[in-house]
Amino acid sequence: MVFGLCIEMAFANLPFEERIRKAARCGFKNVEMWFVDMSFQGKPQQLAQIARTHGVTITNTVIGSPDGSIGGGLTNPANRSQWLDRAAQTIAFTKEAGIPATIVCTGNEVEGISRSKMLASVLAGLKPTVEMAEKAGVTLLLEPLNTRYDHPGYFLTSSDAGADICRKIGSARMKLLFDCYHMQIMEGDLVKHIERNLDVIGHFHSAGVPGRHELYQGETDYPFLLAQIEKLGYQGVFGLEYQPSIDHEESVRKTLAYLKQ
């Protein structure tokens, strides 16, 4: 297992390339970004060169916002064309930048539509999205989130439900993003949830609970959790997506040392 850092939360006050440089200097070989047309303003080939210059891999982008305000979301079939246009743009950029994956958020619940119909809409929207991803060689990472504090109204709040969607799609390019922060809040019992869904987990996120700050602050015993994940055989990236509460460089160095103990 290797560690990654989300540079949309850590070092977010710095210019984009400086964030990557700082992350690399702190010992990270993997970093994450969000939207391809926001914090980074440039061509995908330029982004690939920046990553090469600093010796890091950018592990993923994000297609649309959790609530669907960017990209339209998947829960509302009326927004399907908006979603597919956004997905095509993001997947093409992601491929050209040499980034292996992009995150999928379902969007929020839609008033007047039953959960079963929203789920059907999510599946119907994912099928052509996965076809695009397969052709591009990009992996989709479906992310459940918490509705209690950070994303009120979000549709997908369960890792089991997310894993079921991935299995229904049945593609090697459709994986689950297991966010330990969000799932500790919504489900708890992290080890068992991870154990039964590891076959479809393609990436991890993490932060301290409560507060979404440093991983060494809070109720989750991350060194224990990491040891269990490694025992299960996971060899991918464990991403740190948290808001530093102290000087950012000091924070990420301390967090990395805590996880490596």
N, C-alpha and C positions, 0 to 999 in steps of 0.2 A: 504494500500500500504506500502511496505517495500523497503528499499534501499539496493543496492548491489554495490560492487566496483570491477572494473577490475584490477587485480593485475599484468597484463601484461604491464600496462602503469604507474600506481601508484606503487611506491616501486620497480620498475623493476630492480634497481641496486642491490637489496638484494637477498640472496638465497631464494628459493621458499617458504620454510616453514616460514622463517622470514617475508616474505610478508604477509602471512596469519595471523601470530601473530600480526603484526603491524595493519592490517586492523581491526582485532578483538579488539585491544586495543583502536582504534579510534571510536569504536561503531558500526561496521558493523557485522551483523549476516549472510550476504550473500556475497560471492566473486565469481568472474568469472576468468576462465583461457582460453587459446586458444588451441593450439595443444597438444595432449596427449603424444607426443614423443619429446617435445622440452624443454620448461622451467622446466617442471617436468620430472625427470629421475627416474623412479621407477615403481613398480607394482601398479595396481589400489587399491588393498587392503591396501597398505601403504598410498596411498593418502586419502582413506576413514578414516584411523586412524588419520592422521594429522588433517583432518577437525574436527573429534570428539574431539581431544585433545584441540583444540582452540575454540570449540563451534560455528563453522560456518557451513553453507551449501555452497558447491560449486555448483552453479546453472547451469553451462553449460561449455561445451568444444566447439571446432570448428573442423569441418571435414577437410576442405581444405582451401587454401588461396583464397582471392577474385579473383585474376587473373587466377586461375587454375594451377599455377606453382607447387603447392602442391595439389595432388589429382586429377588433370586433368580437374576439372570443369565439369559442366553439359551442357554447350552450344555446345560443340563439340562431336557429336556422336562417333567419332573415339576414344575418350578417355573414353568411357563408362566403360570398364572393369577396368581401372585404378581408376576411381571414385568409383566404387562399392567395390573394394578391400579396398580402403582408408576408405570408409563409414563403411564397416563391421568391420574393425579394431577399428575405433573410437567409434562406437556404442557399441561394446563389452566392451571396456575399460570403457566407460561412465557408462554402466550398472553395471559393477563389482565394480566401485568406488562409487556407490550409487548417481551418479549425474543425475538429472532428464531430462536434455535437452542437445542438441548439435546444433550448428549454421551451417546453410547451406548457402554457397555463390555460385552464379550461375557460376562464371567464366566470362571471358571477351568475347566481341564480337569476332567472328571468321571471318577472311577475306574470302570472296567468298561464305559465307553462308547467306541467307536472315534472317531477324529478325523472320519471321514466322517459318522458319525451326529451328532456334536456340530455339525459344520458344517450339516447338514440341519436341526438344531434351531435354530441361529442364524437361518438363512434363514426357517424357519417362524415364528419369533417376531418377526422383523423385519417381515414382511408386514403383519400387523395393526397393528403399531406405526407403520409408515409411513402406513397408512390414517388413523390418528388424527392424525398429524402433518400430513398433507395437508389434512384437514378444518380443522385449527386454523391452518394457515399457518405452521407451525413446521418448521424444518429439523433433521434428525437428523444428528449428526456421529459417525461410527463411528471409534473410536480404537484402533489397535494400540499395545501397550506393550512394555517390556523385561522379560524374566523373569530376567535375570542379577543385578540388584541391587534393583529396586524392587517387582516384582510376580511373584514366583515362582508358577508354575503357571498363569499367565494364558494364555488360548487363542489370542488373535490377536496375533501378534508380527511380522507382515510388512505393510509398506505395500502391496505388490503383492497380497497375499491380501485385504487390506481393500478395495482398489480393485476387485478382482474381485467381492467381495460387493456393493459398491455398484452395479456394472454389472448384476449378476444381478437385483437388486431393481428397477433401471430407473426410478427416480423422481427428479424434480428435488429432492425433499425428503429424499433419502438421499445424504449426502456423506461424504467421508473427512476425518478430522482427522489431518493429518500432523504428528506431534510430532518435531521435529528432534533433541531430546535422546534420546528412546527409540529412534528409528530410526538414529541415529549408533551407538548401542550394539549394536543387533541387526543392522543391514545395512551402514551406511556408504554410500558412493557416493550421497550425498544428492541432488545435482543431477540425476543421471540417473533416480533413482527419482521425483523430483518431476516431471521433464519428461514421463515416460511416463504419469503418473497425474494430471496437472494438470486434466484434464477432469472429474474427480470430486472434486478437493480443494476443500473448503469453508472450511477454517480451518487455521492453523498454531499449534503450540506450540513453545517453545524453552527451553533452559537450558544452562548450561555443562557440558561433559563432560571429565573425570569430576566427580562431586560434586553436580550439580544446583544449582550456585550461579550467580553472576553470569555473563552471557554473554561478558564480556570475559576470563573466566578459563577456559582449557581448550583443547582441540584443534580445536574447530570455528571456522573463520574466518567469523563471522556477517556482517560487511560484504560479503564476497565472495558468500556464499550469498544474501543479500538482493538484491544486484545481479543475480544470475542469475535469481532468482524474478521480479523485476520485468521482466527481459528476456522472460521467458516469458509475461508479460501478466497475472499475478495482481494483482488490485486490492483484495483483501479485507483482513482483519485478520490481523496477525502477532502472536500472543499470547505474552507473557513469563510463563511458569509456572515460577518458580524460587524457591529458598529463599535470601534474602539472607544473606550471611556477615558483613556489617558493619551499621552503622546503616541501617535499612530505607530511610529517605528518601534518604540519601546514595547508597545502593546503586542505587535505581531511577533517580535522576537521572544517575548515572555510566553506567549501562547504556543509558539512552535516548540520551545523548550519544554513546556508543560506536557505537550502531547508526545514528545519523544522520550519522556522519562521512563 
